[in-house]
Amino acid sequence: ASGFTTKNDDKSSDDEYRCKSGQCIDSTATCDGIRDCRDGSDETLTLCKTNKCPNYLFQCKYGACVGGDSKCDGVEQCADGSDEERCHITTSRPIVTAKPISTRPPTINPSTQYNKIKGCVIPTIEGTRYYRKNENKITFLSSGTTVNQNKLVYEDCEADYYKVVPTRFMVCLESGQWEPLVRDQLCLKKCPPMTSDSLDIQCSYNGEPVDCAKPSINGTKLRPSCKSTHSLPNGQLETPVVLYCRPNGKWSGELYKCIPNCGRTIVTSRPLIANGVPAKYGTAPWNVGLYKSKGGIYDMICGGSLISSNLIVSAAHCFWSEGLIERVLNYTDLYKIGVGKYERNISVMDNEFTQIFDVQSVYLKNEFYGQSGFYAHDIAIIVLPTKVKISNVVLPVCVDWTSKITIPNGSLGKVVGWGKTEHMELSSILLEVSIPSINQIACRNMYRNGFEVFVTSDKFCAGSKLGQGVLEGDSGAGFTQAYGPMGLQYLMGVVSNKNRDSDDPIALFTNISHHIQWIREIYTNLNEI
């Protein structure tokens, strides 16, 4: 009606008035002569009868206060029209004795003349805006505007400011001064919204919870803590912190950052495959699927491992074509990444944590030349345009940045993927296998048919001629091993290639420790360790 924002809600806020109908209006819009409530309950005798209007305002019959010049001005300012009642009644004019006409020009008192035309100037005060209400129309007044005498002007706050008192207005006096005098600041700046991908943030004001994602008023308390999926870097212990919103619109401190917990598995009882070793829900939350567009249809070509909220380690040969010169690829429309995926099909949204992303860029090592280079340096880093949403089933794998962890010969590691099954068909669902590692020297000595040249210095093998292993379609997937007292999973290798002339499931893996410096450089440029 008057231009104020109205809403229907179960509960009105402190600076709102709840109409009888349930509609909420601004608290400054009551008993002002204008029906802002659709049911008119903001302009009734019951609500307004206790009003006491200053002597420079006109009081309507039911108690509302309107401008002092409203009486009989031809416009109904009161909701009940009482400012235009009995205006047709005239009184006899007093007889005025005519004075002799003087030929001298009249003497005009300068101050009297000034007061006749003098108004009040709308001031400039940070965060405050001014407006007039006439019938059902609101007119905002810019700073420096002159307002005529006896006119009523309302004050309100700009966005991101809040009122220290619910209602305030002023009237222009004949002296050219505002009444009341504009001294105290009505509007104080709010503190900016506080949100975080890694923190749980709780805000309160006067003991009541408030939304931290909205601007906060002075005195609001903010308590941050790492999300259950995150922790402080370098094993630091988290201590309670409280931030306060200050009158200047600034928080008393800054939010700290937590990093995603790495290498944790949250295994439930929900199996995702029916044969072999089941890959249960959350068994490898860092695992991703790499999809490539073929005729507009995205088909899975490789796997990968999430090492941060926006970085994935995979195999370089997944992106390689002979003659490729670039080592930073920007095929944003050619590839997609699926996280939280268990069904191979990209169109299947497996659960609430499944997310599909475009690829921003792909980094390859300068030394990688595909098959002609014997697949040495077969490692790639995929950069996502936005961060993944971390949850218990979408988490990064740990990375041994110091290269202190070794891979003992024969030690078991875990690989998950959608590669070929023992029936030589690509699996439609995620498979998991636990396989023993074979060091580089022992692996190289296994081959005498020329394949040994592919067992380069940055490779190790894993698998068993008698047991399970990785097959075609598992390229780029991670080989992880548990380490430390908590048994966190660390990325030790990336599925590279295998001997096509052999049916055994032994495969070559690119050793992460041989490329840790290169990974670190990209990581530090795009993240914070």
C-alpha positions in Angstrom: 0.0 0.0 0.0 2.4 2.7 1.2 5.5 1.2 -0.4 6.7 -0.7 2.7 7.6 -4.3 2.3 4.8 -6.5 3.7 4.7 -10.2 4.3 2.7 -13.0 5.9 4.6 -14.9 8.5 4.0 -16.8 11.7 6.2 -14.3 13.6 6.9 -10.7 13.0 10.4 -9.3 13.8 11.1 -6.7 16.4 10.8 -3.8 14.0 7.6 -5.0 12.5 3.9 -4.7 13.5 1.7 -7.8 13.1 -1.8 -6.9 11.6 -4.8 -8.8 12.8 -4.8 -10.7 9.5 -1.3 -11.9 10.2 0.3 -9.6 7.7 3.5 -8.0 8.9 4.3 -4.3 8.2 7.1 -1.9 9.3 6.5 -0.7 12.8 6.9 2.9 11.7 3.8 2.5 9.5 1.2 2.4 12.3 -1.0 5.4 13.4 0.3 7.6 10.6 -3.0 8.1 8.7 -2.3 5.5 6.0 -3.8 2.0 6.1 -0.8 -0.2 5.4 -2.5 -3.4 6.8 -4.9 -4.8 4.2 -7.5 -5.1 7.0 -6.8 -1.5 8.2 -5.8 -2.7 11.7 -2.8 -0.4 11.9 -5.2 2.7 11.8 -7.8 2.0 14.5 -9.0 3.8 17.7 -8.0 0.7 19.7 -4.4 0.9 18.6 -3.9 4.7 18.3 -6.1 6.2 21.1 -3.2 6.5 23.5 -1.0 8.4 21.0 0.1 11.9 22.1 0.9 14.0 19.1 3.4 16.9 19.4 1.8 20.4 19.1 3.2 20.8 15.6 1.3 17.8 14.3 -2.4 17.3 13.8 -4.1 14.5 15.7 -6.9 12.6 13.9 -10.0 11.6 15.8 -8.8 8.0 16.3 -5.4 9.1 17.5 -3.1 9.1 14.5 -0.6 11.9 14.0 -0.3 13.6 10.6 1.4 16.8 9.3 0.5 20.0 11.1 -0.8 21.6 7.9 -3.1 18.7 7.1 -6.3 20.3 8.5 -8.6 21.4 5.7 -6.0 21.3 3.0 -8.4 19.5 0.7 -6.6 16.1 1.0 -7.6 13.5 3.5 -4.5 12.6 5.5 -6.3 10.8 8.4 -7.6 7.3 7.6 -11.0 8.4 9.0 -11.0 11.7 7.1 -11.2 13.7 10.3 -8.6 16.2 9.0 -11.2 17.4 6.4 -14.3 17.5 8.7 -16.2 20.7 9.3 -14.1 22.6 6.8 -17.2 24.1 5.2 -18.1 26.0 8.4 -17.0 29.7 8.1 -16.7 32.3 10.8 -17.4 36.0 10.5 -14.4 38.0 9.6 -13.4 40.8 11.9 -13.9 44.3 10.4 -10.7 45.8 9.4 -10.4 49.6 9.3 -8.8 50.8 6.1 -5.5 52.6 6.4 -4.5 55.6 4.4 -2.6 54.7 1.2 1.0 55.7 1.4 3.0 56.6 -1.7 6.2 55.3 0.0 7.2 51.8 -0.7 6.5 49.5 2.2 9.4 48.7 4.5 10.1 44.9 4.6 11.8 43.3 7.5 14.5 41.1 6.0 14.2 38.5 8.7 10.4 38.3 8.3 10.7 37.9 4.5 13.3 35.2 5.0 11.1 33.2 7.4 8.2 33.4 5.0 10.1 31.5 2.4 12.5 29.5 4.6 12.3 25.7 4.8 14.4 23.0 6.2 17.1 21.1 4.3 17.3 17.3 4.3 20.6 16.5 6.0 23.3 14.0 4.9 23.7 11.3 7.6 25.3 8.0 6.8 22.9 5.2 6.3 19.8 7.3 6.7 17.2 8.1 4.1 14.2 10.4 4.4 10.7 10.3 2.9 7.2 11.8 3.0 3.9 10.0 3.0 1.0 11.5 1.2 -2.2 9.4 0.9 -0.9 6.0 -0.3 2.3 7.4 -1.8 5.8 7.5 -0.4 8.2 10.1 -1.8 11.9 9.7 -0.9 13.8 12.9 -0.4 17.5 13.2 -1.4 20.1 15.1 0.7 19.9 18.8 0.2 16.2 18.9 -0.7 14.3 21.8 0.9 11.1 20.9 2.7 8.4 23.5 3.4 7.5 24.5 7.0 5.3 22.3 9.0 5.9 19.3 6.8 6.4 15.9 8.4 9.4 13.8 7.2 10.1 10.2 8.2 13.5 8.6 8.7 14.4 5.1 7.6 17.7 3.2 7.0 19.5 2.2 3.9 20.2 -1.5 3.2 22.9 -3.0 5.5 22.0 -0.5 8.2 19.7 -0.9 11.2 17.6 1.5 13.3 18.6 2.1 16.9 14.9 3.1 17.6 11.9 1.6 15.9 10.4 4.9 14.7 11.6 8.4 14.1 10.2 11.4 12.2 10.8 15.2 12.2 8.9 18.3 11.4 10.2 21.5 9.7 9.6 24.5 12.1 9.1 28.1 11.0 12.6 28.8 12.2 14.0 26.6 9.5 15.1 24.0 12.1 14.0 20.4 12.4 12.1 19.3 15.4 13.5 17.3 17.0 16.9 18.5 16.1 18.9 16.0 14.1 21.6 15.0 16.5 21.8 11.3 17.2 22.4 8.8 14.3 19.4 6.7 13.7 21.0 4.1 11.5 24.1 2.1 12.4 26.0 0.0 9.9 25.5 -3.8 10.1 28.4 -6.2 10.1 28.7 -8.2 6.8 27.3 -11.7 6.5 29.6 -14.5 7.6 29.6 -17.8 5.7 32.2 -20.6 5.3 32.6 -23.8 3.4 34.7 -25.3 6.2 33.1 -23.9 9.4 29.9 -24.3 11.3 28.9 -20.8 12.3 26.4 -19.9 15.0 25.2 -16.4 15.7 23.1 -15.0 18.5 21.8 -11.6 19.6 20.5 -11.1 23.2 20.7 -14.9 23.6 18.4 -15.6 20.6 19.8 -17.3 17.5 20.1 -15.2 14.4 21.1 -16.0 10.8 24.8 -15.5 10.3 24.3 -15.4 6.5 22.5 -12.1 6.8 24.0 -8.7 7.9 24.3 -8.6 11.7 23.6 -5.7 14.1 25.9 -4.4 16.8 26.3 -6.8 19.7 25.7 -10.0 17.7 27.9 -12.8 18.9 29.5 -15.3 16.4 30.9 -18.7 17.4 32.7 -20.6 14.7 33.9 -24.3 14.8 35.3 -26.7 12.2 32.7 -28.8 10.4 32.7 -32.5 11.3 34.3 -33.1 7.9 37.1 -30.6 8.5 39.9 -29.9 11.0 42.6 -27.3 11.6 45.7 -27.8 9.5 48.9 -29.4 10.8 47.1 -31.1 13.6 46.3 -28.0 15.6 43.7 -28.2 18.4 40.7 -26.1 18.0 39.9 -23.6 20.9 36.6 -21.8 21.4 36.4 -18.4 19.6 33.8 -15.7 19.9 33.6 -12.7 17.5 31.5 -9.6 18.2 29.7 -7.3 15.7 30.9 -3.7 16.6 29.1 -0.4 16.1 31.3 0.5 13.2 29.9 -2.4 11.2 33.0 -4.6 11.5 33.5 -7.9 13.3 36.0 -8.1 16.1 38.1 -10.6 14.2 38.3 -12.8 11.1 37.2 -16.3 10.5 39.9 -19.0 10.4 40.0 -21.8 7.9 39.7 -25.5 8.3 40.8 -28.1 5.8 38.8 -31.2 4.7 39.6 -34.3 6.7 41.5 -36.6 4.3 41.6 -40.3 3.9 38.7 -41.2 6.1 36.2 -43.8 5.0 32.7 -43.9 6.3 31.5 -47.3 5.4 27.8 -48.2 5.8 26.1 -51.5 5.4 24.8 -50.5 1.9 26.6 -52.7 -0.7 26.9 -51.3 -4.1 28.0 -54.4 -6.0 26.9 -58.0 -5.9 30.1 -59.9 -6.9 33.7 -59.7 -5.8 34.6 -57.4 -3.0 31.7 -54.9 -2.4 32.5 -51.2 -2.6 30.2 -50.0 0.1 28.8 -46.5 0.5 31.6 -44.2 1.5 34.4 -46.8 1.1 36.5 -44.4 -1.1 35.0 -40.9 -0.8 37.9 -39.4 -2.8 37.2 -41.5 -5.9 35.9 -39.6 -9.0 34.8 -40.6 -12.5 36.2 -38.8 -15.5 33.7 -38.5 -18.5 34.4 -37.5 -22.1 31.9 -36.3 -24.6 31.4 -38.5 -27.6 28.7 -37.1 -29.9 27.2 -35.2 -27.1 27.0 -38.2 -24.8 29.4 -38.4 -21.8 31.0 -41.8 -21.3 33.3 -42.7 -18.4 37.0 -43.1 -19.6 39.0 -43.0 -16.4 39.0 -42.6 -12.7 40.8 -40.1 -10.4 41.3 -39.1 -6.7 40.2 -35.9 -5.0 43.2 -34.3 -3.2 41.5 -31.0 -2.3 38.1 -29.3 -2.8 39.0 -28.5 -6.4 42.0 -30.7 -7.5 42.0 -34.2 -8.7 44.9 -36.5 -9.5 44.5 -38.8 -12.5 46.6 -40.3 -15.3 48.0 -38.2 -18.2 47.2 -40.7 -20.9 43.5 -40.2 -20.2 43.9 -36.8 -21.9 46.7 -37.6 -24.4 46.7 -37.6 -28.1 49.8 -38.0 -30.3 51.3 -34.7 -31.3 49.8 -32.8 -28.4 52.1 -29.9 -27.5 50.2 -28.1 -24.7 50.8 -29.2 -21.2 47.9 -27.1 -19.7 44.7 -28.1 -21.4 41.5 -26.1 -21.4 38.8 -28.4 -22.8 36.0 -27.1 -20.6 33.2 -28.6 -22.7 34.8 -31.9 -23.5 35.1 -33.5 -20.0 33.0 -33.7 -16.9 33.8 -35.0 -13.4 31.5 -37.0 -11.2 32.0 -37.2 -7.4 30.0 -39.3 -5.0 29.3 -41.6 -7.9 28.6 -45.4 -7.6 26.7 -46.0 -10.8 28.9 -45.7 -14.0 26.1 -43.8 -15.9 26.7 -40.0 -15.5 22.9 -39.3 -15.6 22.3 -41.4 -12.5 22.3 -39.2 -9.4 23.2 -42.0 -6.9 22.6 -40.0 -3.7 22.3 -36.6 -2.2 26.1 -36.2 -2.3 26.6 -36.9 -6.0 27.9 -33.8 -7.9 28.8 -33.3 -11.5 31.4 -30.7 -12.5 32.9 -29.2 -15.7 36.7 -29.3 -16.0 38.4 -25.9 -15.9 41.9 -27.1 -16.9 44.2 -30.1 -16.9 47.9 -30.0 -16.1 50.3 -32.6 -17.7 54.0 -32.9 -17.0 56.4 -31.6 -19.6 58.2 -35.0 -19.7 55.1 -37.0 -20.6 55.0 -38.3 -24.2 52.5 -41.1 -24.1 53.5 -44.5 -25.4 56.5 -43.2 -27.3 57.8 -42.0 -23.9 57.0 -45.5 -22.3 54.2 -43.8 -20.2 56.8 -42.3 -17.9 55.4 -39.3 -15.9 51.9 -40.6 -16.5 50.1 -38.3 -14.1 47.7 -35.4 -14.5 46.1 -32.8 -12.2 42.5 -31.8 -13.0 41.3 -28.4 -11.8 37.6 -27.9 -11.2 36.0 -24.5 -11.7 34.2 -24.6 -8.3 34.8 -26.5 -5.1 33.0 -29.7 -4.4 30.7 -29.9 -1.4 32.5 -31.9 1.2 30.6 -34.5 3.1 31.2 -37.8 4.8 31.0 -39.5 1.4 32.9 -36.9 -0.6 36.3 -36.3 1.0 39.9 -35.9 -0.3 42.5 -38.6 0.0 45.6 -37.8 2.1 48.8 -36.8 0.3 52.2 -37.5 1.8 53.7 -34.1 1.1 57.0 -35.0 2.8 57.5 -38.3 0.9 58.3 -40.0 4.2 55.9 -42.9 3.6 57.3 -45.9 1.7 55.5 -48.7 -0.1 56.8 -52.0 1.4 57.0 -54.8 -1.1 53.9 -57.0 -0.8 51.9 -54.4 1.2 48.2 -54.3 0.4 46.6 -51.2 -1.2 43.1 -50.4 -2.2 41.9 -49.5 -5.7 38.3 -48.7 -6.7 37.0 -48.2 -10.2 34.6 -49.1 -12.9 37.0 -51.2 -15.0 36.4 -54.6 -16.6 35.3 -57.4 -14.5 36.5 -61.0 -14.6 34.0 -61.4 -17.4 35.8 -58.7 -19.4 32.9 -56.4 -19.3 33.0 -52.8 -18.1 31.4 -52.7 -14.7 28.2 -50.5 -14.4 28.8 -50.1 -10.7 31.8 -49.3 -8.5 34.2 -52.1 -7.7 36.8 -52.4 -5.0 39.9 -54.6 -4.8 42.7 -55.0 -2.3 46.0 -55.9 -4.0 49.6 -56.3 -3.0 52.3 -53.9 -4.2 55.4 -55.0 -6.1 58.4 -52.7 -6.1 60.0 -51.3 -9.3 62.9 -53.7 -9.5 60.9 -56.9 -8.8 58.2 -55.7 -11.3 60.8 -55.0 -14.0 62.3 -58.5 -13.6 58.8 -60.1 -14.1 58.9 -59.2 -17.8 61.1 -60.4 -20.6 58.9 -59.7 -23.7 59.8 -56.0 -24.1 57.2 -54.7 -21.7 59.9 -54.1 -19.1 60.7 -50.8 -20.8 57.4 -49.4 -19.6 58.4 -50.1 -16.0 60.1 -46.7 -15.7 61.8 -45.3 -12.6 58.6 -43.6 -11.4 56.6 -46.8 -11.5 55.7 -49.7 -9.2 53.4 -52.6 -9.8 50.4 -54.1 -7.9 48.3 -57.1 -8.3 48.6 -60.9 -8.2 48.7 -63.5 -11.0 46.6 -65.7 -8.7 44.2 -63.0 -7.4 42.5 -59.8 -8.2 43.8 -56.7 -9.8 43.0 -53.8 -12.0 41.9 -54.2 -15.6 41.2 -52.0 -18.6 39.0 -49.1 -17.7 40.6 -48.5 -14.3 43.1 -46.0 -15.6 43.7 -42.9 -13.4 42.2 -44.6 -10.3 44.2 -44.2 -7.1 46.2 -46.9 -5.2 45.8 -46.0 -1.5 47.2 -47.4 1.7 46.3 -46.9 5.3 48.9 -45.2 7.4 49.2 -43.9 11.0 47.3 -44.6 14.2 44.0 -43.5 12.6 44.5 -45.7 9.5 44.0 -42.7 7.1 44.2 -43.6 3.4 47.1 -42.0 1.5 47.4 -41.8 -2.2 50.5 -43.7 -3.2 50.0 -44.4 -6.9 47.8 -43.9 -10.0 46.8 -46.7 -12.4 48.9 -46.2 -15.5 49.0 -49.2 -17.9 49.4 -53.0 -18.1 50.8 -55.6 -20.4 48.1 -56.2 -23.1 49.7 -59.5 -24.0 49.1 -60.9 -20.5 45.8 -61.9 -18.9 47.1 -61.4 -15.4 45.7 -58.4 -13.5 49.1 -57.0 -12.6 49.3 -53.3 -13.6 51.8 -50.4 -13.5 51.2 -47.5 -11.2 52.7 -44.0 -11.3 54.4 -43.5 -7.9 53.1 -40.3 -6.4 56.3 -39.6 -4.3 58.3 -39.2 -7.6 56.0 -36.2 -8.6 55.2 -34.7 -5.2 57.1 -31.5 -5.9 55.2 -30.9 -9.1 51.9 -31.6 -7.4 52.9 -29.3 -4.5 53.6 -26.4 -6.9 50.2 -26.6 -8.5 48.5 -27.2 -5.2 50.1 -24.2 -3.6 49.2 -22.0 -6.5 45.5 -23.0 -6.4 45.1 -23.9 -2.7 46.6 -23.4 0.7 48.6 -26.3 2.3 
